[in-house]
Amino acid sequence: MRYKSIGRSLCITVLLAAGFAAGSQAYAQAIGNPVAVFTGLDKITGRITVFDVYIDETVQFGSLQLTPKACYSRPSSEAQSVAAFVQVDEVSLQATMKRVFSGWMFADSPALSAIDNAVYDVWLIDCNQTSDVPPPRQR
């Protein structure tokens, strides 16, 4: 049986996500967190912003809209590994949206899956149980 060759970075991402989500006998169960913490860089102004986003909440950073769908970490007794499944849409000047990213981001490997836009860079730095930002209203 033949398999199509896929890019090395995609293969590594899939294997890391599968291993992280499934857990293993050597590690404790991953902890689901309600808050994903991102860092955003505005390349025009050079301003760096750290911001919290609740799971399934959409936040605007420049022309990008980020929606984390899951954010997992490990217990403090384990080697830290933080991953989030994130969807990112870019809003154009004509108010149209285009999905520019949908996948896993890893805090310990930001270059593997950071959002690299012409004007903005965004990457995951942590997952938290709480935030100073009030949670979105329940529908």
DSSP file (Angstrom, degrees, kcal/mol; ACC not computed):
  #  RESIDUE AA STRUCTURE BP1 BP2  ACC     N-H-->O    O-->H-N    N-H-->O    O-->H-N    TCO  KAPPA ALPHA  PHI   PSI    X-CA   Y-CA   Z-CA
    1    1 A M              0   0    0      0, 0.0     2,-0.3     0, 0.0     0, 0.0   0.000 360.0 360.0 360.0 131.5    0.0    0.0    0.0
    2    2 A R        -     0   0    0      0, 0.0     2,-0.4     0, 0.0     0, 0.0  -0.745 360.0-156.5-100.3 145.6    1.4    3.4   -1.0
    3    3 A Y        -     0   0    0     -2,-0.3     2,-0.2     3,-0.0     3,-0.0  -0.942  23.5-114.9-117.7 142.1    1.0    6.6    1.0
    4    4 A K        -     0   0    0     -2,-0.4     2,-0.3     1,-0.1     0, 0.0  -0.515  35.7-113.7 -72.2 141.9    1.3   10.1   -0.4
    5    5 A S        -     0   0    0     -2,-0.2     2,-0.3     1,-0.0    -1,-0.1  -0.589  34.4-168.2 -77.1 133.5    4.2   12.0    0.9
    6    6 A I        -     0   0    0     -2,-0.3     5,-0.1     1,-0.1    -3,-0.0  -0.844  35.1 -78.5-118.4 161.3    3.3   15.0    3.0
    7    7 A G     >  -     0   0    0     -2,-0.3     4,-2.3     1,-0.1     5,-0.2  -0.176  37.0-123.4 -57.9 147.9    5.5   17.8    4.2
    8    8 A R  H  > S+     0   0    0      1,-0.2     4,-2.7     2,-0.2     5,-0.2   0.910 110.5  50.6 -60.6 -44.7    7.8   17.1    7.2
    9    9 A S  H  > S+     0   0    0      1,-0.2     4,-2.4     2,-0.2    -1,-0.2   0.885 111.0  49.1 -65.0 -36.7    6.4   19.9    9.3
   10   10 A L  H  > S+     0   0    0      2,-0.2     4,-2.5     1,-0.2    -1,-0.2   0.917 111.7  49.3 -65.6 -42.4    2.8   18.8    8.7
   11   11 A C  H  X S+     0   0    0     -4,-2.3     4,-2.4     2,-0.2    -2,-0.2   0.919 112.1  47.7 -62.4 -44.7    3.7   15.3    9.6
   12   12 A I  H  X S+     0   0    0     -4,-2.7     4,-2.9     2,-0.2     5,-0.2   0.917 111.5  51.4 -62.5 -43.7    5.4   16.4   12.8
   13   13 A T  H  X S+     0   0    0     -4,-2.4     4,-2.6     1,-0.2     5,-0.2   0.924 111.2  47.2 -59.5 -45.8    2.4   18.7   13.7
   14   14 A V  H  X S+     0   0    0     -4,-2.5     4,-2.5     1,-0.2     5,-0.2   0.921 114.0  47.1 -63.2 -44.5    0.0   15.8   13.2
   15   15 A L  H  X S+     0   0    0     -4,-2.4     4,-2.5     2,-0.2    -2,-0.2   0.908 113.7  47.5 -65.4 -42.2    2.1   13.4   15.3
   16   16 A L  H  X S+     0   0    0     -4,-2.9     4,-2.8     2,-0.2     5,-0.2   0.924 113.8  47.2 -64.1 -44.4    2.5   15.9   18.1
   17   17 A A  H  X S+     0   0    0     -4,-2.6     4,-2.8    -5,-0.2     5,-0.3   0.915 113.9  47.3 -64.4 -42.4   -1.1   16.8   18.2
   18   18 A A  H  X S+     0   0    0     -4,-2.5     4,-2.3    -5,-0.2     5,-0.2   0.923 115.6  44.9 -65.9 -43.2   -2.2   13.2   18.2
   19   19 A G  H  X S+     0   0    0     -4,-2.5     4,-1.6    -5,-0.2    -2,-0.2   0.889 115.9  46.9 -67.0 -39.2    0.3   12.3   20.9
   20   20 A F  H  < S+     0   0    0     -4,-2.8    10,-0.2    -5,-0.2    -2,-0.2   0.937 116.1  43.3 -68.8 -46.3   -0.6   15.3   23.0
   21   21 A A  H  < S+     0   0    0     -4,-2.8    -2,-0.2    -5,-0.2    -1,-0.2   0.884 118.7  43.6 -68.5 -38.2   -4.4   14.8   22.7
   22   22 A A  H  < S-     0   0    0     -4,-2.3    -1,-0.2    -5,-0.3    -2,-0.2   0.766  97.4-154.8 -79.1 -24.5   -4.2   11.1   23.2
   23   23 A G     <  -     0   0    0     -4,-1.6     2,-0.3    -5,-0.2    -1,-0.1  -0.113   7.8-121.0  73.6 177.9   -1.8   11.3   26.1
   24   24 A S    >   -     0   0    0      3,-0.3     3,-1.0     4,-0.2    -5,-0.0  -0.946  22.2-101.0-150.0 170.9    0.5    8.4   26.9
   25   25 A Q  T 3  S+     0   0    0     -2,-0.3     4,-0.1     1,-0.2    -1,-0.0   0.774 118.3  58.7 -67.2 -25.3    1.2    6.2   29.9
   26   26 A A  T 3  S+     0   0    0      2,-0.1     2,-0.3    -3,-0.0    -1,-0.2   0.681 106.3  53.3 -78.6 -17.5    4.4    8.2   30.7
   27   27 A Y  S <  S-     0   0    0     -3,-1.0    -3,-0.3    51,-0.1     3,-0.1  -0.848  85.1-111.1-120.5 153.7    2.4   11.4   31.2
   28   28 A A        -     0   0    0     -2,-0.3    -4,-0.2     1,-0.2     3,-0.1  -0.294  55.6 -73.4 -71.7 165.4   -0.6   12.5   33.2
   29   29 A Q        -     0   0    0      1,-0.1    -1,-0.2    -6,-0.1    -6,-0.1  -0.322  55.3-105.5 -60.5 138.7   -3.8   13.4   31.5
   30   30 A A        -     0   0    0    -10,-0.2     2,-0.5    -9,-0.2    44,-0.2  -0.367  32.3-127.4 -64.5 146.0   -3.8   16.7   29.7
   31   31 A I  E     -A   73   0A   0     42,-3.6    42,-2.0    -3,-0.1     2,-0.4  -0.865  13.0-137.9-101.1 124.5   -5.8   19.5   31.4
   32   32 A G  E     -A   72   0A   0     -2,-0.5    40,-0.2    40,-0.2    38,-0.0  -0.671  23.2-161.8 -78.6 133.1   -8.4   21.3   29.4
   33   33 A N        -     0   0    0     38,-2.8    38,-0.4    -2,-0.4    96,-0.2  -0.900  22.5-144.5-119.3 145.9   -8.3   25.1   30.1
   34   34 A P  S    S+     0   0    0      0, 0.0    21,-2.1     0, 0.0     2,-0.4   0.556  84.0  57.4 -83.8  -7.1  -11.0   27.7   29.4
   35   35 A V  E     -EF  54 128B   0     93,-1.7    93,-2.6    19,-0.2     2,-0.4  -0.985  60.8-162.8-131.8 130.7   -8.5   30.5   28.5
   36   36 A A  E     -EF  53 127B   0     17,-3.1    17,-2.6    -2,-0.4     2,-0.5  -0.905  14.8-147.7-105.9 138.8   -5.8   30.6   25.8
   37   37 A V  E     -EF  52 126B   0     89,-3.1    88,-3.2    -2,-0.4    89,-1.6  -0.931  20.1-178.3-112.3 125.3   -3.1   33.2   26.1
   38   38 A F  E     -EF  51 124B   0     13,-2.9    13,-2.4    -2,-0.5     2,-0.4  -0.805  21.2-144.7-119.0 158.0   -1.6   34.7   22.9
   39   39 A T  E     -EF  50 123B   0     84,-2.6    84,-2.2    -2,-0.3     2,-0.4  -0.989  19.0-166.0-118.2 135.1    1.1   37.2   22.0
   40   40 A G  E     -EF  49 122B   0      9,-3.2     9,-2.9    -2,-0.4     2,-0.5  -0.963   6.2-157.3-122.9 139.8    0.6   39.4   19.0
   41   41 A L  E     -EF  48 121B   0     80,-3.0    80,-2.0    -2,-0.4     2,-0.8  -0.969   7.0-154.1-117.1 124.3    3.1   41.5   17.2
   42   42 A D  E  >  - F   0 120B   0      5,-2.7     4,-2.5    -2,-0.5     5,-0.5  -0.881   9.9-162.5 -91.9 110.2    2.1   44.6   15.1
   43   43 A K  T  4 S+     0   0    0     76,-3.1    -1,-0.1    -2,-0.8    77,-0.1   0.717  84.1  55.9 -70.5 -21.2    5.0   44.8   12.6
   44   44 A I  T  4 S+     0   0    0     75,-0.4    -1,-0.2     1,-0.1    76,-0.1   0.944 122.6  22.9 -75.3 -49.4    4.2   48.3   11.7
   45   45 A T  T  4 S-     0   0    0      2,-0.1    -2,-0.2     0, 0.0    -1,-0.1   0.671  97.4-129.4 -91.0 -18.5    4.3   49.9   15.1
   46   46 A G     <  +     0   0    0     -4,-2.5     2,-0.3     1,-0.3    -3,-0.2   0.564  55.9 150.8  78.4   8.8    6.5   47.2   16.8
   47   47 A R        -     0   0    0     -5,-0.5    -5,-2.7    -6,-0.0     2,-0.5  -0.584  34.2-154.7 -80.4 133.1    4.0   46.9   19.6
   48   48 A I  E     -E   41   0B   0     -2,-0.3     2,-0.4    -7,-0.2    -7,-0.2  -0.919  11.3-169.3-107.1 131.8    3.7   43.5   21.3
   49   49 A T  E     -E   40   0B   0     -9,-2.9    -9,-3.2    -2,-0.5     2,-0.5  -0.978  12.1-157.3-125.1 131.7    0.4   42.7   23.0
   50   50 A V  E     +E   39   0B   0     -2,-0.4     2,-0.3   -11,-0.2   -11,-0.2  -0.932  25.7 173.4-104.1 128.5   -0.4   39.8   25.3
   51   51 A F  E     -E   38   0B   0    -13,-2.4   -13,-2.9    -2,-0.5     2,-0.3  -0.994  27.4-134.5-143.2 146.4   -4.1   38.9   25.4
   52   52 A D  E     -E   37   0B   0     -2,-0.3     2,-0.4   -15,-0.2   -15,-0.2  -0.745  18.9-171.4 -95.8 142.3   -6.4   36.2   26.8
   53   53 A V  E     -E   36   0B   0    -17,-2.6   -17,-3.1    -2,-0.3     2,-0.1  -0.990  18.5-132.9-135.8 127.0   -9.1   34.6   24.8
   54   54 A Y  E >   -E   35   0B   0     -2,-0.4     3,-2.1   -19,-0.2   -19,-0.2  -0.444  42.2 -86.7 -73.3 151.1  -11.8   32.3   26.2
   55   55 A I  T 3  S+     0   0    0    -21,-2.1    14,-0.2     1,-0.3    -1,-0.1  -0.351 115.5  11.5 -59.1 135.5  -12.4   29.0   24.3
   56   56 A D  T 3  S+     0   0    0     12,-3.5     2,-0.4     1,-0.3    -1,-0.3   0.526 101.5 120.4  67.6  10.6  -15.0   29.5   21.5
   57   57 A E    <   -     0   0    0     -3,-2.1     2,-0.5    11,-0.3    -1,-0.3  -0.810  57.2-140.0 -97.2 144.7  -14.7   33.3   21.9
   58   58 A T        -     0   0    0     -2,-0.4     2,-0.4     9,-0.2     9,-0.2  -0.916  20.3-174.5-107.9 129.3  -13.6   35.3   18.9
   59   59 A V  E     -B   66   0A   0      7,-2.3     7,-2.8    -2,-0.5     2,-0.5  -0.940  19.6-130.9-123.8 146.1  -11.2   38.2   19.4
   60   60 A Q  E     +B   65   0A   0     -2,-0.4     2,-0.4     5,-0.2     5,-0.2  -0.823  21.6 177.2 -97.0 128.2   -9.9   40.8   16.9
   61   61 A F  E >   -B   64   0A   0      3,-3.3     3,-2.2    -2,-0.5     2,-0.3  -0.909  69.5 -55.7-126.9 102.5   -6.2   41.5   16.7
   62   62 A G  T 3  S-     0   0    0     -2,-0.4   -20,-0.0     1,-0.3    29,-0.0  -0.497 121.6 -19.2  62.3-125.4   -5.7   44.0   13.9
   63   63 A S  T 3  S+     0   0    0     -2,-0.3    28,-3.1    -3,-0.1     2,-0.4   0.367 122.7  93.6 -92.6   5.1   -7.2   42.4   10.8
   64   64 A L  E <   -BC  61  90A   0     -3,-2.2    -3,-3.3    26,-0.2     2,-0.5  -0.796  57.9-158.0-102.7 141.0   -7.1   39.0   12.3
   65   65 A Q  E     -BC  60  89A   0     24,-3.1    24,-2.4    -2,-0.4     2,-0.4  -0.978  13.9-162.0-115.5 120.7   -9.9   37.2   14.2
   66   66 A L  E     +BC  59  88A   0     -7,-2.8    -7,-2.3    -2,-0.5    22,-0.2  -0.853  12.6 179.0-106.8 135.8   -8.8   34.4   16.5
   67   67 A T  E     - C   0  87A   0     20,-2.4    20,-2.0    -2,-0.4     2,-0.3  -0.874  14.0-155.9-135.0 101.4  -11.1   31.7   17.9
   68   68 A P  E     - C   0  86A   0      0, 0.0   -12,-3.5     0, 0.0   -11,-0.3  -0.603   9.3-175.1 -75.3 137.7   -9.5   29.1   20.1
   69   69 A K  E     +     0   0A   0     16,-3.5     2,-0.3     1,-0.4    17,-0.2   0.647  69.4   2.7-104.2 -22.6  -11.5   25.8   20.2
   70   70 A A  E     - C   0  85A   0     15,-1.1    15,-1.8     2,-0.0    -1,-0.4  -0.967  55.8-166.2-161.1 149.5   -9.4   23.9   22.8
   71   71 A C  E     - C   0  84A   0    -38,-0.4   -38,-2.8    -2,-0.3     2,-0.4  -0.924  14.1-175.1-145.6 117.0   -6.4   24.7   25.0
   72   72 A Y  E     +AC  32  83A   0     11,-3.4    11,-2.4    -2,-0.3     2,-0.3  -0.887   8.1 167.4-119.2 143.2   -4.5   21.9   26.8
   73   73 A S  E     -A   31   0A   0    -42,-2.0   -42,-3.6    -2,-0.4     9,-0.2  -0.814  30.8-111.9-135.9 179.0   -1.7   21.9   29.3
   74   74 A R        -     0   0    0     -2,-0.3   -44,-0.1   -44,-0.2   -45,-0.1  -0.766  42.5 -84.9-111.4 159.7   -0.1   19.3   31.6
   75   75 A P    >   -     0   0    0      0, 0.0     3,-2.1     0, 0.0    -1,-0.1  -0.232  43.2-109.9 -58.6 154.9   -0.2   19.2   35.4
   76   76 A S  T 3  S+     0   0    0      1,-0.3     4,-0.1    -3,-0.1    -2,-0.0   0.712 117.2  64.4 -63.1 -19.6    2.6   21.3   37.1
   77   77 A S  T 3  S+     0   0    0      2,-0.1    -1,-0.3     0, 0.0     2,-0.2   0.603  98.8  66.9 -77.7 -11.2    4.3   18.1   38.2
   78   78 A E  S <  S-     0   0    0     -3,-2.1     2,-0.2     1,-0.1    -4,-0.1  -0.621 103.6 -82.4-104.9 164.1    4.9   17.2   34.5
   79   79 A A        -     0   0    0     -2,-0.2     2,-0.1     1,-0.1    -1,-0.1  -0.504  61.4-106.3 -61.6 130.8    7.1   18.7   31.9
   80   80 A Q        +     0   0    0     -2,-0.2     2,-0.3    -4,-0.1    -1,-0.1  -0.393  46.7 166.6 -71.2 136.1    5.1   21.6   30.5
   81   81 A S        -     0   0    0     -2,-0.1     2,-0.5     2,-0.0    -7,-0.1  -0.912  11.2-171.5-148.0 116.7    3.5   21.2   27.1
   82   82 A V        +     0   0    0     -2,-0.3    25,-2.2    -9,-0.2    26,-0.5  -0.947   9.8 167.8-118.8 129.7    0.8   23.7   26.0
   83   83 A A  E     -CD  72 106A   0    -11,-2.4   -11,-3.4    -2,-0.5     2,-0.3  -0.992   9.5-173.7-141.0 146.6   -1.2   23.3   22.8
   84   84 A A  E     -CD  71 105A   0     21,-2.2    21,-3.0    -2,-0.3     2,-0.6  -0.998  24.0-133.7-140.0 142.6   -4.4   24.9   21.5
   85   85 A F  E     -CD  70 104A   0    -15,-1.8   -16,-3.5    -2,-0.3   -15,-1.1  -0.880  39.4-179.9 -93.7 121.9   -6.5   24.3   18.4
   86   86 A V  E     -CD  68 103A   0     17,-3.0    17,-2.3    -2,-0.6     2,-0.4  -0.947  25.5-156.4-131.2 142.0   -7.1   27.7   16.9
   87   87 A Q  E     -CD  67 102A   0    -20,-2.0   -20,-2.4    -2,-0.4     2,-0.4  -0.973  15.8-168.8-114.6 133.8   -9.0   29.1   13.9
   88   88 A V  E     -CD  66 101A   0     13,-3.2    12,-2.5    -2,-0.4    13,-1.6  -0.986   3.8-172.3-128.3 127.9   -7.8   32.4   12.4
   89   89 A D  E     -CD  65  99A   0    -24,-2.4   -24,-3.1    -2,-0.4     2,-0.5  -0.910  15.3-141.5-115.7 145.3   -9.7   34.5    9.9
   90   90 A E  E     -CD  64  98A   0      8,-3.0     8,-1.9    -2,-0.4     2,-0.5  -0.921  11.2-147.5-107.0 130.9   -8.4   37.6    8.1
   91   91 A V  E     - D   0  97A   0    -28,-3.1     6,-0.2    -2,-0.5     2,-0.1  -0.859  16.2-148.7 -98.9 124.6  -10.8   40.5    7.5
   92   92 A S    >   -     0   0    0      4,-2.9     3,-1.8    -2,-0.5    -1,-0.0  -0.302  30.5-101.7 -85.5 172.7  -10.1   42.4    4.3
   93   93 A L  T 3  S+     0   0    0      1,-0.3    -1,-0.1     2,-0.1    -2,-0.0   0.725 124.8  59.0 -65.2 -20.9  -10.8   46.1    3.7
   94   94 A Q  T 3  S-     0   0    0      2,-0.1    -1,-0.3     0, 0.0     3,-0.1   0.290 120.5-111.3 -89.7   9.5  -13.9   45.0    1.8
   95   95 A A  S <  S+     0   0    0     -3,-1.8     2,-0.3     1,-0.3    -2,-0.1   0.746  73.3 137.0  66.3  27.2  -15.2   43.3    5.0
   96   96 A T        -     0   0    0      2,-0.0    -4,-2.9     0, 0.0     2,-0.4  -0.777  45.4-138.1 -99.0 151.2  -14.8   39.8    3.5
   97   97 A M  E     -D   91   0A   0     -2,-0.3     2,-0.4    -6,-0.2    -6,-0.2  -0.876  16.7-173.9-113.3 142.5  -13.3   37.1    5.7
   98   98 A K  E     -D   90   0A   0     -8,-1.9    -8,-3.0    -2,-0.4     2,-0.5  -0.996  27.8-124.3-134.2 128.0  -10.8   34.4    4.7
   99   99 A R  E     +D   89   0A   0     -2,-0.4   -10,-0.3   -10,-0.2     3,-0.1  -0.598  33.2 170.9 -71.2 120.1   -9.6   31.5    6.9
  100  100 A V  E     +     0   0A   0    -12,-2.5     2,-0.3    -2,-0.5   -11,-0.2   0.556  63.7  17.8-107.7 -13.7   -5.8   31.8    7.1
  101  101 A F  E     +D   88   0A   0    -13,-1.6   -13,-3.2    14,-0.1    -1,-0.3  -0.950  49.3 165.7-159.3 138.1   -5.2   29.2    9.7
  102  102 A S  E     +D   87   0A   0     -2,-0.3     2,-0.3   -15,-0.2   -15,-0.2  -0.793  48.7  69.4-151.4 106.2   -7.0   26.3   11.3
  103  103 A G  E    S-D   86   0A   0    -17,-2.3   -17,-3.0    -2,-0.3     2,-0.3  -0.989  79.0 -40.3 172.7-170.2   -4.9   23.9   13.4
  104  104 A W  E     -D   85   0A   0     -2,-0.3     2,-0.4   -19,-0.2   -19,-0.2  -0.634  40.2-162.0 -86.3 137.8   -2.8   23.2   16.5
  105  105 A M  E     -D   84   0A   0    -21,-3.0   -21,-2.2    -2,-0.3     2,-0.5  -0.943   6.2-154.0-114.3 142.3   -0.5   25.8   18.0
  106  106 A F  E >   -D   83   0A   0      3,-0.4     3,-1.1    -2,-0.4     7,-0.2  -0.973   9.2-152.6-121.3 124.1    2.3   24.7   20.4
  107  107 A A  T 3  S+     0   0    0    -25,-2.2    -1,-0.1    -2,-0.5   -24,-0.1   0.854  98.1  51.1 -63.7 -35.6    3.6   27.2   23.0
  108  108 A D  T 3  S+     0   0    0    -26,-0.5    -1,-0.3     1,-0.3   -25,-0.1   0.538 118.2  38.7 -82.9  -3.7    7.0   25.5   23.1
  109  109 A S    X>  +     0   0    0     -3,-1.1     3,-1.3     1,-0.1     4,-0.7  -0.496  66.8 161.6-137.6  67.1    7.4   25.5   19.3
  110  110 A P  H >> S+     0   0    0      0, 0.0     4,-1.2     0, 0.0     3,-0.6   0.818  73.5  57.8 -62.4 -31.5    6.0   28.9   18.2
  111  111 A A  H 34 S+     0   0    0      1,-0.2    -2,-0.0     2,-0.2    12,-0.0   0.738  94.7  68.6 -70.6 -20.3    7.7   28.8   14.8
  112  112 A L  H <4 S-     0   0    0     -3,-1.3    -1,-0.2    -6,-0.2   -99,-0.1   0.862 125.7  -1.3 -66.4 -36.2    6.0   25.5   14.0
  113  113 A S  H << S+     0   0    0     -4,-0.7    -2,-0.2    -3,-0.6    -1,-0.2   0.121  87.2 140.1-148.0  27.4    2.5   27.0   13.7
  114  114 A A     <  -     0   0    0     -4,-1.2     2,-0.7    -5,-0.1     9,-0.2  -0.390  59.5-107.6 -71.0 153.9    2.5   30.8   14.5
  115  115 A I  E     -G  122   0B   0      7,-3.0     7,-1.8    -2,-0.1     2,-0.7  -0.753  35.3-170.3 -83.3 118.6    0.4   33.1   12.4
  116  116 A D  E     +G  121   0B   0     -2,-0.7     5,-0.2     5,-0.2     2,-0.2  -0.835  13.8 168.8-116.8  91.8    2.7   35.0   10.1
  117  117 A N        -     0   0    0      3,-2.9   -53,-0.0    -2,-0.7    -2,-0.0  -0.493  49.6-105.9 -95.4 166.4    0.7   37.7    8.4
  118  118 A A  S    S+     0   0    0     -2,-0.2     3,-0.1     1,-0.2    -1,-0.1   0.841 119.5  15.4 -61.9 -32.5    2.2   40.6    6.4
  119  119 A V  S    S+     0   0    0      1,-0.2   -76,-3.1   -76,-0.1   -75,-0.4   0.708 126.9  46.5-112.0 -30.3    1.4   43.0    9.3
  120  120 A Y  E     -F   42   0B   0    -78,-0.2    -3,-2.9   -77,-0.1     2,-0.4  -0.924  51.5-166.5-125.4 141.7    0.7   40.8   12.3
  121  121 A D  E     -FG  41 116B   0    -80,-2.0   -80,-3.0    -2,-0.4     2,-0.4  -0.976  14.3-177.5-117.1 139.1    2.3   37.8   14.0
  122  122 A V  E     +FG  40 115B   0     -7,-1.8    -7,-3.0    -2,-0.4     2,-0.3  -1.000   5.2 168.9-137.2 136.1    0.4   35.8   16.6
  123  123 A W  E     -F   39   0B   0    -84,-2.2   -84,-2.6    -2,-0.4     2,-0.3  -0.991  34.9-107.7-145.9 155.0    1.5   32.8   18.6
  124  124 A L  E     +F   38   0B   0     -2,-0.3   -86,-0.2   -86,-0.2     3,-0.1  -0.579  32.6 168.8 -79.2 137.2    0.3   30.8   21.6
  125  125 A I  E     -     0   0B   0    -88,-3.2     2,-0.3     1,-0.4   -87,-0.2   0.614  58.7 -16.3-120.5 -22.8    2.2   31.3   24.9
  126  126 A D  E     -F   37   0B   0    -89,-1.6   -89,-3.1     2,-0.0    -1,-0.4  -0.990  46.3-127.6-168.2 169.2    0.0   29.6   27.6
  127  127 A C  E     -F   36   0B   0     -2,-0.3     2,-0.3   -91,-0.2   -91,-0.2  -0.989  31.3-170.9-126.7 139.3   -3.3   28.1   28.7
  128  128 A N  E     -F   35   0B   0    -93,-2.6   -93,-1.7    -2,-0.4     3,-0.1  -0.913  33.0-142.4-132.3 157.2   -4.9   29.2   31.9
  129  129 A Q  S    S+     0   0    0     -2,-0.3     2,-0.3   -96,-0.2    -1,-0.1   0.722  91.4  26.3 -83.7 -25.7   -7.8   28.3   34.2
  130  130 A T        -     0   0    0    -95,-0.1     2,-0.3   -97,-0.0   -95,-0.1  -0.855  63.5-165.8-134.8 168.1   -8.6   32.0   34.9
  131  131 A S        -     0   0    0     -2,-0.3   -77,-0.0     2,-0.1   -96,-0.0  -0.988  31.1-131.4-151.1 152.6   -8.2   35.4   33.4
  132  132 A D  S    S+     0   0    0     -2,-0.3    -1,-0.1     2,-0.1     0, 0.0   0.673  90.5  90.0 -74.7 -18.3   -8.4   39.0   34.5
  133  133 A V  S    S-     0   0    0      1,-0.1    -2,-0.1    -3,-0.0   -80,-0.0  -0.651  91.2-113.1 -78.8 130.3  -10.6   39.5   31.4
  134  134 A P        -     0   0    0      0, 0.0     3,-0.1     0, 0.0    -2,-0.1  -0.362  36.8-106.3 -62.5 143.4  -14.3   39.0   32.1
  135  135 A P        -     0   0    0      0, 0.0     3,-0.1     0, 0.0   -82,-0.0  -0.291  41.3 -93.2 -67.3 156.0  -15.8   35.9   30.4
  136  136 A P        -     0   0    0      0, 0.0     2,-0.1     0, 0.0   -79,-0.0  -0.293  52.1 -88.9 -65.2 154.7  -18.1   36.4   27.4
  137  137 A R        -     0   0    0      1,-0.1     2,-0.3    -3,-0.1     0, 0.0  -0.374  42.4-114.2 -64.7 141.5  -21.8   36.5   28.1
  138  138 A Q              0   0    0      1,-0.1    -1,-0.1    -3,-0.1     0, 0.0  -0.576 360.0 360.0 -75.7 138.9  -23.6   33.2   28.1
  139  139 A R              0   0    0     -2,-0.3    -1,-0.1     0, 0.0    -2,-0.1   0.454 360.0 360.0 -87.7 360.0  -26.1   32.9   25.3
